[in-house]
């Protein structure tokens, strides 16, 4: 199935790979496949063009990527994004890996961290801020 990689390698248009789902107002785009290295794909002008089109066509655009620490092109990918959320897996993501991943992202764009996969009830890790006195 054609997807983002195919758009970035100029094999097809962005409009042709963004598909409607059975959920109202939800569209998706698969990763696609190509033989070109991802750094080349994100370095070209088609990434910015695709994100610009998506931003004009949809209220929210969420880009899911492989783990940041495995991407050589994370700066190129995030340059076109307004903000970045890091998702960390409870009991799997080591602090040093989180620090390294966060350091690869422009601090002005790093919106926060999502703590995923925690065991136990939500009150074990939820922080609502200082209590009023």
C-alpha positions as a Markdown table, in Angstrom:
| # | Residue | x | y | z |
|---|---|---|---|---|
| 1 | Unk | 0.0 | 0.0 | 0.0 |
| 2 | Unk | 1.5 | 3.4 | -0.9 |
| 3 | Unk | 2.1 | 5.8 | 1.9 |
| 4 | Unk | 4.3 | 8.6 | 3.2 |
| 5 | Unk | 7.6 | 7.1 | 1.9 |
| 6 | Unk | 6.1 | 6.9 | -1.6 |
| 7 | Unk | 5.0 | 10.6 | -1.4 |
| 8 | Unk | 8.4 | 11.7 | -0.2 |
| 9 | Unk | 10.1 | 9.7 | -3.0 |
| 10 | Unk | 7.7 | 11.5 | -5.6 |
| 11 | Unk | 6.0 | 8.2 | -6.6 |
| 12 | Unk | 2.5 | 9.6 | -5.8 |
| 13 | Unk | 0.7 | 12.6 | -4.3 |
| 14 | Unk | -0.1 | 13.1 | -0.7 |
| 15 | Unk | -3.8 | 13.4 | -1.5 |
| 16 | Unk | -3.7 | 9.8 | -2.9 |
| 17 | Unk | -2.3 | 8.2 | 0.3 |
| 18 | Unk | -4.4 | 9.9 | 3.0 |
| 19 | Unk | -7.4 | 7.6 | 3.5 |
| 20 | Unk | -10.7 | 8.1 | 5.3 |
| 21 | Unk | -11.5 | 5.7 | 8.1 |
| 22 | Unk | -14.9 | 4.6 | 9.4 |
| 23 | Unk | -14.5 | 7.1 | 12.2 |
| 24 | Unk | -15.8 | 10.6 | 11.5 |
| 25 | Unk | -13.1 | 13.2 | 10.7 |
| 26 | Unk | -10.3 | 10.6 | 11.1 |
| 27 | Unk | -7.9 | 10.0 | 8.2 |
| 28 | Unk | -4.7 | 8.0 | 8.1 |
| 29 | Unk | -1.6 | 7.6 | 6.0 |
| 30 | Unk | 0.5 | 4.5 | 6.1 |
| 31 | Unk | 4.3 | 4.5 | 6.2 |
| 32 | Unk | 4.6 | 3.1 | 2.7 |
| 33 | Unk | 7.8 | 1.7 | 1.4 |
| 34 | Unk | 10.7 | 2.8 | -0.7 |
| 35 | Unk | 14.4 | 1.9 | -1.3 |
| 36 | Unk | 15.6 | 5.4 | -0.5 |
| 37 | Unk | 17.1 | 6.1 | 3.0 |
| 38 | Unk | 14.7 | 8.0 | 5.2 |
| 39 | Unk | 17.2 | 10.8 | 5.7 |
| 40 | Unk | 17.1 | 11.6 | 2.0 |
| 41 | Unk | 13.3 | 11.6 | 2.1 |
| 42 | Unk | 12.9 | 14.0 | 4.9 |
| 43 | Unk | 15.7 | 16.3 | 3.6 |
| 44 | Unk | 13.9 | 16.9 | 0.3 |
| 45 | Unk | 11.2 | 19.6 | -0.2 |
| 46 | Unk | 8.3 | 17.0 | -0.4 |
| 47 | Unk | 8.2 | 16.5 | 3.4 |
| 48 | Unk | 7.5 | 20.2 | 4.1 |
| 49 | Unk | 5.1 | 20.3 | 1.2 |
| 50 | Unk | 3.2 | 17.3 | 2.5 |
| 51 | Unk | 3.0 | 18.6 | 6.1 |
| 52 | Unk | 1.9 | 22.0 | 4.8 |
| 53 | Unk | -0.9 | 20.4 | 2.8 |
| 54 | Unk | -2.0 | 18.3 | 5.8 |
| 55 | Unk | -2.0 | 21.4 | 8.0 |
| 56 | Unk | -4.3 | 23.2 | 5.6 |
| 57 | Unk | -6.6 | 20.1 | 5.1 |
| 58 | Unk | -7.0 | 18.9 | 8.7 |
| 59 | Unk | -7.4 | 20.5 | 12.1 |
| 60 | Unk | -4.8 | 18.3 | 13.7 |
| 61 | Unk | -1.9 | 16.4 | 12.2 |
| 62 | Unk | -0.2 | 13.7 | 14.3 |
| 63 | Unk | 3.0 | 12.1 | 12.9 |
| 64 | Unk | 3.9 | 8.8 | 14.5 |
| 65 | Unk | 7.5 | 7.8 | 14.1 |
| 66 | Unk | 9.9 | 5.0 | 15.1 |
| 67 | Unk | 11.8 | 5.5 | 18.3 |
| 68 | Unk | 13.7 | 8.8 | 18.1 |
| 69 | Unk | 17.0 | 7.4 | 19.2 |
| 70 | Unk | 17.0 | 5.1 | 16.1 |
| 71 | Unk | 16.4 | 8.0 | 13.7 |
| 72 | Unk | 19.3 | 9.8 | 12.1 |
| 73 | Unk | 16.9 | 12.2 | 10.5 |
| 74 | Unk | 14.9 | 13.3 | 13.6 |
| 75 | Unk | 15.8 | 16.9 | 13.2 |
| 76 | Unk | 14.6 | 16.9 | 9.6 |
| 77 | Unk | 11.4 | 15.2 | 10.5 |
| 78 | Unk | 10.6 | 17.5 | 13.5 |
| 79 | Unk | 11.5 | 20.7 | 11.6 |
| 80 | Unk | 8.2 | 20.6 | 9.8 |
| 81 | Unk | 6.2 | 19.9 | 13.0 |
| 82 | Unk | 4.8 | 22.5 | 15.4 |
| 83 | Unk | 5.5 | 20.3 | 18.5 |
| 84 | Unk | 6.8 | 16.9 | 19.6 |
| 85 | Unk | 5.5 | 14.5 | 22.3 |
| 86 | Unk | 7.8 | 11.7 | 23.4 |
| 87 | Unk | 6.1 | 8.5 | 24.4 |
| 88 | Unk | 8.0 | 6.4 | 26.9 |
| 89 | Unk | 7.1 | 2.9 | 27.9 |
| 90 | Unk | 6.9 | 2.1 | 31.7 |
| 91 | Unk | 9.6 | -0.2 | 32.8 |
| 92 | Unk | 11.1 | -0.3 | 29.3 |
| 93 | Unk | 12.5 | 3.1 | 28.5 |
| 94 | Unk | 15.6 | 3.9 | 30.5 |
| 95 | Unk | 16.2 | 7.4 | 31.8 |
| 96 | Unk | 19.4 | 7.8 | 29.9 |
| 97 | Unk | 17.6 | 6.8 | 26.6 |
| 98 | Unk | 14.9 | 9.4 | 27.4 |
| 99 | Unk | 17.5 | 12.1 | 28.0 |
| 100 | Unk | 19.3 | 11.2 | 24.8 |
| 101 | Unk | 16.1 | 11.2 | 22.8 |
| 102 | Unk | 14.9 | 14.5 | 24.3 |
| 103 | Unk | 18.3 | 16.1 | 23.5 |
| 104 | Unk | 17.8 | 15.3 | 19.8 |
| 105 | Unk | 14.6 | 17.4 | 19.7 |
| 106 | Unk | 14.6 | 21.2 | 19.6 |
| 107 | Unk | 13.7 | 22.2 | 23.1 |
| 108 | Unk | 11.2 | 24.8 | 21.9 |
| 109 | Unk | 9.2 | 22.1 | 20.2 |
| 110 | Unk | 9.3 | 19.5 | 23.0 |
| 111 | Unk | 5.8 | 19.7 | 24.4 |
| 112 | Unk | 6.1 | 16.9 | 26.9 |
| 113 | Unk | 6.3 | 13.2 | 27.6 |
| 114 | Unk | 3.6 | 10.6 | 27.6 |
| 115 | Unk | 4.1 | 7.8 | 30.1 |
| 116 | Unk | 2.6 | 4.7 | 28.5 |
| 117 | Unk | 2.0 | 1.1 | 29.8 |
| 118 | Unk | 1.9 | 1.7 | 33.5 |
| 119 | Unk | 0.6 | -1.0 | 35.7 |
| 120 | Unk | -1.6 | -0.1 | 38.6 |
| 121 | Unk | -4.4 | 2.4 | 39.1 |
| 122 | Unk | -4.2 | 5.9 | 37.7 |
| 123 | Unk | -3.8 | 7.6 | 41.1 |
| 124 | Unk | -0.4 | 5.9 | 41.5 |
| 125 | Unk | 1.2 | 8.3 | 39.0 |
| 126 | Unk | -1.2 | 11.1 | 38.4 |
| 127 | Unk | -0.1 | 14.6 | 39.6 |
| 128 | Unk | -2.7 | 17.3 | 39.5 |
| 129 | Unk | -0.4 | 20.1 | 40.8 |
| 130 | Unk | 0.0 | 21.7 | 44.2 |
| 131 | Unk | -2.9 | 21.4 | 46.6 |
| 132 | Unk | -4.8 | 24.5 | 47.6 |
| 133 | Unk | -4.6 | 25.5 | 51.2 |
